[in-house]
Protein backbone atom coordinates (compact mmCIF):
# COMPACT_ATOMS: atom_id res chain seq x y z
CA UNK A 1 0.00 0.00 0.00
CA UNK A 2 1.22 3.45 -0.85
CA UNK A 3 0.95 6.76 0.99
CA UNK A 4 -1.29 8.59 -1.42
CA UNK A 5 -1.01 12.35 -1.74
CA UNK A 6 -3.80 12.87 -4.25
CA UNK A 7 -7.35 13.35 -3.05
CA UNK A 8 -9.65 10.84 -4.67
CA UNK A 9 -12.44 12.44 -6.63
CA UNK A 10 -16.01 11.57 -5.85
CA UNK A 11 -17.13 12.41 -9.37
CA UNK A 12 -17.47 8.78 -10.34
CA UNK A 13 -21.29 9.19 -10.57
CA UNK A 14 -22.24 6.84 -13.32
CA UNK A 15 -19.25 4.60 -12.71
CA UNK A 16 -20.42 3.85 -9.18
CA UNK A 17 -23.62 2.44 -10.60
CA UNK A 18 -22.09 0.70 -13.58
CA UNK A 19 -22.12 -3.05 -13.88
CA UNK A 20 -18.57 -4.37 -13.69
CA UNK A 21 -17.09 -7.71 -14.63
CA UNK A 22 -14.60 -9.55 -12.47
CA UNK A 23 -12.96 -12.96 -12.58
CA UNK A 24 -14.74 -15.26 -10.13
CA UNK A 25 -11.64 -17.24 -9.28
CA UNK A 26 -7.96 -17.55 -10.00
CA UNK A 27 -8.93 -19.42 -13.16
CA UNK A 28 -10.25 -16.13 -14.57
CA UNK A 29 -13.88 -16.94 -15.45
CA UNK A 30 -15.79 -13.67 -15.69
CA UNK A 31 -18.93 -12.90 -13.73
CA UNK A 32 -21.06 -9.77 -13.52
CA UNK A 33 -21.11 -7.76 -10.33
CA UNK A 34 -24.19 -8.75 -8.37
CA UNK A 35 -26.13 -7.17 -5.53
CA UNK A 36 -24.29 -9.47 -3.15
CA UNK A 37 -22.11 -12.52 -2.96
CA UNK A 38 -23.44 -15.34 -0.82
CA UNK A 39 -26.75 -15.34 0.98
CA UNK A 40 -26.33 -12.55 3.56
CA UNK A 41 -27.49 -9.10 2.52
CA UNK A 42 -25.60 -5.86 2.90
CA UNK A 43 -28.42 -4.50 5.07
CA UNK A 44 -28.21 -7.43 7.49
CA UNK A 45 -24.46 -7.03 7.88
CA UNK A 46 -24.61 -3.26 8.25
CA UNK A 47 -27.29 -3.57 10.93
CA UNK A 48 -24.70 -5.27 13.12
CA UNK A 49 -22.05 -2.55 12.84
CA UNK A 50 -24.01 0.59 13.69
CA UNK A 51 -22.01 1.24 16.86
CA UNK A 52 -18.27 1.04 17.53
CA UNK A 53 -16.46 -0.57 20.44
CA UNK A 54 -13.05 0.88 19.65
CA UNK A 55 -10.11 -1.55 19.67
CA UNK A 56 -7.42 0.70 18.24
CA UNK A 57 -5.30 3.03 20.34
CA UNK A 58 -6.30 6.05 18.33
CA UNK A 59 -7.61 6.48 14.81
CA UNK A 60 -6.32 6.22 11.26
CA UNK A 61 -6.16 8.62 8.35
CA UNK A 62 -7.81 7.58 5.10
CA UNK A 63 -5.26 9.58 3.06
CA UNK A 64 -2.08 11.52 3.80
CA UNK A 65 -3.89 14.85 3.72
CA UNK A 66 -6.88 13.88 5.89
CA UNK A 67 -7.17 13.96 9.68
CA UNK A 68 -7.18 10.74 11.69
CA UNK A 69 -10.87 9.87 12.02
CA UNK A 70 -11.32 6.13 11.51
CA UNK A 71 -11.15 3.72 14.48
CA UNK A 72 -10.88 -0.05 14.33
CA UNK A 73 -13.97 -1.43 16.02
CA UNK A 74 -14.64 -4.81 17.63
CA UNK A 75 -17.55 -7.23 17.42
CA UNK A 76 -18.03 -10.88 18.33
CA UNK A 77 -15.92 -12.77 15.82
CA UNK A 78 -14.84 -9.77 13.77
CA UNK A 79 -13.28 -6.33 13.59
CA UNK A 80 -14.55 -3.60 11.30
CA UNK A 81 -14.01 -0.09 10.06
CA UNK A 82 -15.87 2.38 7.88
CA UNK A 83 -13.72 4.35 5.48
CA UNK A 84 -13.03 5.26 1.89
CA UNK A 85 -11.51 3.01 -0.76
CA UNK A 86 -8.20 3.71 -2.41
CA UNK A 87 -7.41 1.28 -5.22
CA UNK A 88 -4.41 -0.98 -4.74
CA UNK A 89 -2.72 -2.42 -7.85
CA UNK A 90 0.28 -3.98 -6.10
CA UNK A 91 1.43 -7.50 -6.90
CA UNK A 92 1.92 -9.26 -10.19
CA UNK A 93 2.33 -7.04 -13.25
CA UNK A 94 -0.61 -7.12 -15.64
CA UNK A 95 -2.00 -4.87 -18.34
CA UNK A 96 -4.16 -3.16 -15.71
CA UNK A 97 -1.68 -3.06 -12.82
CA UNK A 98 1.91 -1.95 -13.44
CA UNK A 99 4.19 1.08 -13.32
CA UNK A 100 2.41 2.26 -16.47
CA UNK A 101 -1.01 2.41 -14.82
CA UNK A 102 -0.21 3.16 -11.18
CA UNK A 103 2.34 5.76 -10.00
CA UNK A 104 2.50 4.01 -6.59
CA UNK A 105 2.87 0.50 -8.02
CA UNK A 106 4.91 -2.09 -6.13
CA UNK A 107 5.57 -5.55 -7.53
CA UNK A 108 4.94 -7.41 -4.27
CA UNK A 109 2.23 -7.99 -1.68
CA UNK A 110 2.61 -8.88 1.99
CA UNK A 111 0.96 -12.25 1.43
CA UNK A 112 1.58 -14.57 -1.51
CA UNK A 113 -0.25 -17.12 -3.61
CA UNK A 114 0.19 -20.84 -2.93
CA UNK A 115 2.91 -20.92 -5.61
CA UNK A 116 4.89 -18.18 -3.86
CA UNK A 117 4.06 -15.41 -6.31
CA UNK A 118 2.56 -12.07 -5.22
CA UNK A 119 -1.20 -11.66 -5.48
CA UNK A 120 -2.82 -10.37 -8.66
CA UNK A 121 -4.74 -7.19 -7.86
CA UNK A 122 -6.81 -6.99 -11.03
CA UNK A 123 -8.34 -10.45 -10.63
CA UNK A 124 -8.29 -11.19 -6.88
CA UNK A 125 -10.43 -9.21 -4.46
CA UNK A 126 -8.18 -8.38 -1.52
CA UNK A 127 -8.02 -5.76 1.23
CA UNK A 128 -5.03 -3.88 2.64
CA UNK A 129 -4.77 -3.69 6.44
CA UNK A 130 -2.61 -1.18 8.33
CA UNK A 131 0.76 -2.61 9.34
CA UNK A 132 1.06 -3.46 13.02
CA UNK A 133 1.92 -0.39 15.08
CA UNK A 134 1.20 1.30 18.39
CA UNK A 135 -2.22 2.19 16.99
CA UNK A 136 -3.31 -1.38 16.32
CA UNK A 137 -1.80 -4.83 15.84
CA UNK A 138 -3.89 -6.75 13.31
CA UNK A 139 -2.35 -10.15 14.09
CA UNK A 140 -2.98 -9.67 17.81
CA UNK A 141 -6.66 -9.15 16.94
CA UNK A 142 -6.87 -12.50 15.14
CA UNK A 143 -6.54 -11.11 11.62
CA UNK A 144 -4.37 -13.18 9.29
CA UNK A 145 -3.10 -13.05 5.75
CA UNK A 146 -5.77 -14.74 3.69
CA UNK A 147 -8.44 -13.90 6.26
CA UNK A 148 -11.94 -13.27 4.96
CA UNK A 149 -13.29 -9.73 4.65
CA UNK A 150 -16.84 -8.71 3.78
CA UNK A 151 -16.56 -5.42 1.89
CA UNK A 152 -19.85 -3.52 1.65
CA UNK A 153 -20.67 -0.57 -0.59
CA UNK A 154 -23.84 0.77 -2.17
CA UNK A 155 -25.91 -2.22 -0.99
CA UNK A 156 -23.40 -4.70 -2.42
CA UNK A 157 -21.36 -7.32 -0.58
CA UNK A 158 -18.03 -8.53 -1.94
CA UNK A 159 -15.94 -11.14 -0.17
CA UNK A 160 -12.21 -10.51 -0.26
CA UNK A 161 -9.10 -11.73 1.53
CA UNK A 162 -6.52 -9.89 3.61
CA UNK A 163 -3.85 -9.57 0.94
CA UNK A 164 -1.50 -6.72 1.79
CA UNK A 165 -0.37 -4.39 4.57
CA UNK A 166 0.52 -0.73 4.48
CA UNK A 167 1.44 2.39 6.45
CA UNK A 168 -0.74 4.15 9.01
CA UNK A 169 -3.57 4.72 6.54
CA UNK A 170 -6.82 2.76 6.33
CA UNK A 171 -9.31 2.10 3.53
CA UNK A 172 -7.68 0.37 0.59
CA UNK A 173 -8.56 -2.66 -1.54
CA UNK A 174 -7.49 -4.25 -4.79
CA UNK A 175 -8.52 -3.27 -8.29
CA UNK A 176 -10.74 -6.36 -8.43
CA UNK A 177 -12.55 -5.45 -5.21
CA UNK A 178 -13.35 -1.96 -6.44
CA UNK A 179 -14.50 -3.21 -9.82
CA UNK A 180 -16.83 -5.81 -8.31
CA UNK A 181 -18.48 -3.16 -6.14
CA UNK A 182 -19.04 -0.77 -9.06
CA UNK A 183 -16.30 1.59 -7.89
CA UNK A 184 -13.95 3.08 -10.49
CA UNK A 185 -10.90 0.76 -10.25
CA UNK A 186 -8.36 3.13 -11.78
CA UNK A 187 -5.48 3.10 -9.27
CA UNK A 188 -4.61 6.76 -9.87
CA UNK A 189 -7.98 8.48 -10.22
CA UNK A 190 -10.54 5.91 -9.08
CA UNK A 191 -11.80 4.75 -5.71
CA UNK A 192 -14.41 6.45 -3.57
CA UNK A 193 -14.12 8.99 -0.76
CA UNK A 194 -16.51 7.33 1.69
CA UNK A 195 -19.25 4.79 2.28
CA UNK A 196 -17.24 1.55 2.42
CA UNK A 197 -17.53 -0.86 5.35
CA UNK A 198 -14.89 -3.55 5.91
CA UNK A 199 -15.79 -6.48 8.20
CA UNK A 200 -12.80 -8.74 8.87
CA UNK A 201 -13.60 -12.15 10.34
CA UNK A 202 -11.22 -13.21 13.11
CA UNK A 203 -9.12 -16.37 12.86
CA UNK A 204 -10.29 -17.10 9.32
CA UNK A 205 -8.03 -18.09 6.44
CA UNK A 206 -8.80 -18.94 2.82
CA UNK A 207 -6.73 -21.71 1.30
CA UNK A 208 -5.44 -21.22 -1.27
CA UNK A 209 -5.48 -17.47 -0.78
CA UNK A 210 -5.93 -16.89 -4.52
CA UNK A 211 -9.22 -18.81 -4.71
CA UNK A 212 -11.99 -16.24 -4.75
CA UNK A 213 -14.66 -18.95 -4.82
CA UNK A 214 -13.22 -20.33 -1.55
CA UNK A 215 -13.38 -16.83 -0.04
CA UNK A 216 -17.04 -16.51 -1.01
CA UNK A 217 -17.93 -19.93 0.39
CA UNK A 218 -16.16 -19.35 3.71
CA UNK A 219 -17.29 -15.73 3.85
CA UNK A 220 -20.94 -16.72 3.53
CA UNK A 221 -20.60 -19.15 6.43
CA UNK A 222 -18.83 -16.60 8.60
CA UNK A 223 -21.32 -13.85 7.74
CA UNK A 224 -24.20 -16.05 8.87
CA UNK A 225 -22.35 -16.80 12.09
CA UNK A 226 -21.60 -13.09 12.56
CA UNK A 227 -25.30 -12.26 12.22
CA UNK A 228 -26.25 -14.92 14.77
CA UNK A 229 -23.63 -13.86 17.32
CA UNK A 230 -24.12 -10.08 17.26
Secondary structure, 3 states (H helix, E strand, C coil): CCCCCCCCCCCCHHHHHCCCEEECCCCCCEEECCCECCCCCHHHHHCCCCCCEECCCCCEECCCCCCCCECCEEECCEEEEEEEEEEECCECCCCCCCCCCCCCCCCCCCCECCCCCECECCCCCEEEEECCCCCCCCHHHCCCCCCEEEEEECCEEEEEEEEEEECCECCEEEHHHHHHCCCCCCCCCCCEEEEEEEEEECCCCCCCCCCHHHHHHHHHHHHHHHHHHC
